[in-house]
Amino acid sequence: MKTIPELKTRIQELSKQAVEFSRKASEVCLTDRQQAKYFRQQAREASKRTQVLIQELKRQEV
């Protein structure tokens, strides 16, 4: 199990990843639909992992 500071750091990293993938998807959506779809999928996965870690953080803080 990770410590609270490690969880917070990982949450921030994954959040940044999700935002970056989403931004990339927006940039390429008009030129390359497949690439945009891939980036959106990656953003969704990073977001889901972030939510799991947030729940873990909440459990540890209680």
Backbone bond lengths (Angstrom), bond angles and torsions (degrees), N, CA, C in turn:
res aa  C-N    CA-C-N  psi(-1)  N-CA   C-N-CA  omega(-1)  CA-C   N-CA-C  phi
1 M - - - 1.455 - - 1.532 109.08 -
2 K 1.301 115.50 138.26 1.455 120.37 -178.13 1.524 110.71 -82.90
3 T 1.314 114.70 155.29 1.459 119.44 176.75 1.528 109.21 -77.47
4 I 1.307 115.95 165.43 1.468 120.93 -178.69 1.536 111.66 -60.24
5 P 1.336 119.27 -46.16 1.474 117.99 178.03 1.536 112.76 -61.88
6 E 1.335 117.01 -37.21 1.465 119.88 177.67 1.520 110.90 -64.42
7 L 1.325 116.49 -41.56 1.464 120.49 178.32 1.523 110.89 -62.61
8 K 1.319 116.55 -44.68 1.466 120.13 -179.54 1.525 111.11 -61.90
9 T 1.317 116.23 -41.62 1.462 120.60 178.95 1.521 110.58 -63.84
10 R 1.321 116.56 -45.38 1.470 120.74 -179.46 1.530 111.18 -65.34
11 I 1.319 116.61 -37.79 1.468 120.84 177.41 1.528 109.70 -61.14
12 Q 1.313 116.60 -44.41 1.466 120.32 179.03 1.524 111.06 -63.05
13 E 1.332 116.44 -42.43 1.465 120.39 179.95 1.528 110.93 -62.05
14 L 1.327 116.30 -47.09 1.462 120.10 -178.78 1.523 111.66 -66.61
15 S 1.312 116.62 -36.37 1.468 119.91 177.51 1.521 110.48 -63.03
16 K 1.310 116.09 -43.28 1.465 120.19 178.31 1.525 110.51 -63.14
17 Q 1.335 116.04 -40.25 1.464 120.25 177.67 1.520 110.75 -60.70
18 A 1.317 116.40 -45.93 1.467 120.79 -178.99 1.527 110.48 -60.48
19 V 1.309 116.44 -43.91 1.468 120.64 179.48 1.524 110.27 -64.11
20 E 1.316 116.32 -42.91 1.465 120.61 -179.17 1.535 111.03 -63.58
21 F 1.321 117.00 -45.06 1.465 119.96 178.38 1.526 111.05 -63.20
22 S 1.306 116.40 -40.59 1.460 120.42 179.25 1.529 110.55 -64.09
23 R 1.310 116.38 -41.83 1.463 121.14 178.63 1.530 110.69 -63.08
24 K 1.332 115.78 -43.48 1.465 119.82 178.75 1.525 110.78 -62.99
25 A 1.324 116.73 -40.04 1.465 120.46 178.75 1.521 110.40 -60.97
26 S 1.312 116.41 -41.69 1.466 120.44 178.94 1.527 111.41 -64.75
27 E 1.320 115.85 -37.22 1.462 119.94 -178.72 1.527 112.27 -66.84
28 V 1.326 116.69 -39.74 1.469 119.31 -173.00 1.527 113.81 -100.32
29 C 1.316 118.01 0.45 1.469 119.90 -172.57 1.527 113.34 -60.13
30 L 1.307 118.15 -31.97 1.463 119.82 -178.79 1.525 112.80 -82.98
31 T 1.313 116.99 -22.50 1.465 119.50 -175.99 1.524 113.29 -102.43
32 D 1.323 117.36 -33.56 1.464 120.05 -175.35 1.528 109.66 -142.37
33 R 1.306 115.95 92.83 1.467 120.77 -175.84 1.529 112.67 -62.59
34 Q 1.323 117.29 -38.79 1.468 120.28 -179.63 1.523 110.93 -63.90
35 Q 1.313 115.87 -43.87 1.463 120.05 179.37 1.526 110.10 -65.10
36 A 1.316 117.19 -40.60 1.465 121.13 178.65 1.523 110.36 -63.18
37 K 1.323 116.37 -41.16 1.466 120.73 178.26 1.529 110.32 -61.71
38 Y 1.326 116.03 -43.16 1.459 120.92 178.65 1.533 110.67 -61.05
39 F 1.332 116.47 -46.09 1.465 120.05 -179.89 1.528 111.49 -63.61
40 R 1.330 117.12 -40.53 1.472 119.89 177.94 1.525 110.69 -63.17
41 Q 1.326 116.13 -39.91 1.464 120.28 178.61 1.531 110.28 -63.70
42 Q 1.317 116.60 -43.73 1.461 120.56 178.41 1.527 110.98 -63.16
43 A 1.319 116.51 -39.41 1.467 120.49 178.35 1.524 110.50 -63.43
44 R 1.329 116.50 -42.68 1.468 120.88 178.64 1.522 111.29 -61.89
45 E 1.325 116.31 -44.53 1.464 120.06 -179.61 1.526 111.43 -64.21
46 A 1.314 116.85 -42.57 1.470 120.21 178.32 1.525 110.07 -63.79
47 S 1.322 116.15 -38.57 1.458 120.39 178.93 1.529 111.06 -65.44
48 K 1.314 116.71 -41.71 1.469 120.37 178.40 1.526 110.93 -63.26
49 R 1.329 116.29 -43.28 1.472 119.38 178.57 1.526 110.36 -63.45
50 T 1.325 115.86 -37.62 1.463 119.96 177.25 1.522 110.48 -60.91
51 Q 1.320 116.83 -44.97 1.468 120.80 -179.51 1.528 111.31 -62.77
52 V 1.318 117.14 -39.11 1.468 120.81 177.82 1.526 109.88 -62.29
53 L 1.324 116.14 -43.73 1.465 119.61 -179.72 1.527 111.61 -67.91
54 I 1.317 117.21 -35.09 1.466 120.31 177.11 1.527 109.78 -63.37
55 Q 1.323 116.63 -42.18 1.466 120.01 177.36 1.530 110.74 -62.73
56 E 1.317 116.57 -41.52 1.464 120.87 177.70 1.529 110.34 -62.61
57 L 1.318 116.35 -42.12 1.462 121.00 178.33 1.527 110.70 -60.95
58 K 1.320 116.40 -43.82 1.468 120.50 179.01 1.527 111.02 -61.86
59 R 1.328 116.43 -40.28 1.473 119.75 178.77 1.522 111.17 -63.56
60 Q 1.319 116.02 -39.99 1.464 119.15 -178.25 1.524 112.42 -72.52
61 E 1.320 116.84 -30.92 1.463 119.59 -177.45 1.521 112.61 -78.03
62 V 1.314 117.07 -17.88 1.475 119.94 -178.27 1.504 110.71 -76.55
